[in-house]
Amino acid sequence: MKSNPTLGSPEQTAPAAGTVGIKASKLVGATVKNAKGDSIGEIHEVVLGPDGRAEGLVIDVGGFLGINEKPVLVRWSDVKIQTDSNGRLVVATNLDKSQLEKLPEYKL
């Protein structure tokens, strides 16, 4: 299986059907959904490690209309980035909102 540079992690291998290579600028602002399809946050940043590989996403969680949101770092292994049948970007995680809110605040 080929490494998937979109996921930026050597332990991640061939992408699932519908997974795409994507520019980081397209991820910023994207809504993140849980396994039930509920919106649980929005991507604020893509974090790169010293080797230039993506380490994870900073997702703004909690709050309302941008007020009192908390940025948290979510590892690539905890997200799936795909497109739906209409070509729209879909970012999903198995973490629920309460799990994300318990993560430490990521200092930008």
Contacts in CASP RR format, 6 or more apart in sequence:
PFRMAT RR
TARGET T0000
AUTHOR 0000-0000-0000
METHOD contacts of the structure
MODEL  1
MKSNPTLGSPEQTAPAAGTVGIKASKLVGATVKNAKGDSIGEIHEVVLGP
DGRAEGLVIDVGGFLGINEKPVLVRWSDVKIQTDSNGRLVVATNLDKSQL
EKLPEYKL
1 13 0 8 1.000
1 14 0 8 1.000
2 13 0 8 1.000
2 14 0 8 1.000
3 10 0 8 1.000
3 12 0 8 1.000
3 13 0 8 1.000
4 12 0 8 1.000
4 13 0 8 1.000
4 14 0 8 1.000
4 15 0 8 1.000
4 19 0 8 1.000
5 21 0 8 1.000
6 15 0 8 1.000
6 19 0 8 1.000
6 20 0 8 1.000
6 21 0 8 1.000
6 22 0 8 1.000
6 81 0 8 1.000
7 15 0 8 1.000
7 54 0 8 1.000
7 76 0 8 1.000
7 77 0 8 1.000
7 81 0 8 1.000
8 53 0 8 1.000
8 54 0 8 1.000
8 76 0 8 1.000
9 53 0 8 1.000
9 54 0 8 1.000
9 76 0 8 1.000
9 77 0 8 1.000
11 77 0 8 1.000
12 76 0 8 1.000
12 77 0 8 1.000
16 80 0 8 1.000
16 82 0 8 1.000
18 82 0 8 1.000
18 83 0 8 1.000
19 80 0 8 1.000
19 81 0 8 1.000
19 82 0 8 1.000
20 81 0 8 1.000
20 82 0 8 1.000
20 83 0 8 1.000
22 81 0 8 1.000
22 89 0 8 1.000
24 46 0 8 1.000
24 54 0 8 1.000
26 89 0 8 1.000
27 43 0 8 1.000
27 46 0 8 1.000
27 57 0 8 1.000
27 81 0 8 1.000
27 89 0 8 1.000
27 91 0 8 1.000
28 43 0 8 1.000
28 44 0 8 1.000
28 45 0 8 1.000
28 46 0 8 1.000
29 42 0 8 1.000
29 43 0 8 1.000
29 44 0 8 1.000
30 42 0 8 1.000
30 43 0 8 1.000
30 89 0 8 1.000
30 91 0 8 1.000
31 39 0 8 1.000
31 41 0 8 1.000
31 42 0 8 1.000
31 91 0 8 1.000
32 39 0 8 1.000
32 40 0 8 1.000
32 41 0 8 1.000
32 42 0 8 1.000
32 43 0 8 1.000
32 57 0 8 1.000
32 59 0 8 1.000
32 79 0 8 1.000
32 91 0 8 1.000
32 92 0 8 1.000
32 93 0 8 1.000
33 39 0 8 1.000
33 40 0 8 1.000
33 90 0 8 1.000
33 91 0 8 1.000
33 92 0 8 1.000
33 93 0 8 1.000
34 40 0 8 1.000
34 92 0 8 1.000
34 93 0 8 1.000
34 94 0 8 1.000
34 95 0 8 1.000
34 96 0 8 1.000
34 97 0 8 1.000
35 92 0 8 1.000
35 93 0 8 1.000
35 94 0 8 1.000
35 96 0 8 1.000
37 92 0 8 1.000
38 97 0 8 1.000
40 61 0 8 1.000
40 93 0 8 1.000
40 95 0 8 1.000
40 96 0 8 1.000
40 97 0 8 1.000
40 100 0 8 1.000
41 59 0 8 1.000
41 60 0 8 1.000
41 61 0 8 1.000
41 62 0 8 1.000
41 97 0 8 1.000
41 100 0 8 1.000
42 59 0 8 1.000
42 60 0 8 1.000
43 57 0 8 1.000
43 58 0 8 1.000
43 59 0 8 1.000
43 60 0 8 1.000
43 91 0 8 1.000
44 57 0 8 1.000
44 58 0 8 1.000
44 59 0 8 1.000
44 60 0 8 1.000
44 71 0 8 1.000
44 108 0 8 1.000
45 57 0 8 1.000
45 58 0 8 1.000
45 71 0 8 1.000
45 108 0 8 1.000
46 54 0 8 1.000
46 56 0 8 1.000
46 57 0 8 1.000
46 58 0 8 1.000
47 54 0 8 1.000
47 55 0 8 1.000
47 56 0 8 1.000
47 57 0 8 1.000
47 58 0 8 1.000
47 73 0 8 1.000
48 54 0 8 1.000
48 55 0 8 1.000
49 55 0 8 1.000
54 76 0 8 1.000
55 73 0 8 1.000
55 75 0 8 1.000
55 76 0 8 1.000
56 73 0 8 1.000
56 74 0 8 1.000
56 75 0 8 1.000
56 76 0 8 1.000
56 79 0 8 1.000
57 73 0 8 1.000
57 74 0 8 1.000
57 76 0 8 1.000
57 79 0 8 1.000
57 91 0 8 1.000
58 71 0 8 1.000
58 72 0 8 1.000
58 73 0 8 1.000
58 74 0 8 1.000
58 106 0 8 1.000
58 108 0 8 1.000
59 71 0 8 1.000
59 72 0 8 1.000
59 74 0 8 1.000
59 100 0 8 1.000
60 66 0 8 1.000
60 69 0 8 1.000
60 70 0 8 1.000
60 71 0 8 1.000
61 69 0 8 1.000
61 70 0 8 1.000
61 71 0 8 1.000
61 72 0 8 1.000
61 97 0 8 1.000
61 100 0 8 1.000
61 101 0 8 1.000
62 68 0 8 1.000
62 69 0 8 1.000
62 70 0 8 1.000
62 97 0 8 1.000
62 101 0 8 1.000
63 69 0 8 1.000
63 70 0 8 1.000
70 101 0 8 1.000
70 105 0 8 1.000
71 105 0 8 1.000
71 106 0 8 1.000
71 108 0 8 1.000
72 100 0 8 1.000
72 101 0 8 1.000
72 103 0 8 1.000
72 104 0 8 1.000
72 105 0 8 1.000
72 106 0 8 1.000
73 103 0 8 1.000
73 106 0 8 1.000
74 93 0 8 1.000
74 95 0 8 1.000
74 100 0 8 1.000
74 103 0 8 1.000
78 93 0 8 1.000
78 94 0 8 1.000
78 95 0 8 1.000
79 91 0 8 1.000
79 92 0 8 1.000
79 93 0 8 1.000
80 91 0 8 1.000
80 92 0 8 1.000
80 93 0 8 1.000
81 89 0 8 1.000
81 90 0 8 1.000
81 91 0 8 1.000
82 89 0 8 1.000
82 90 0 8 1.000
82 92 0 8 1.000
83 89 0 8 1.000
83 90 0 8 1.000
84 90 0 8 1.000
93 100 0 8 1.000
END
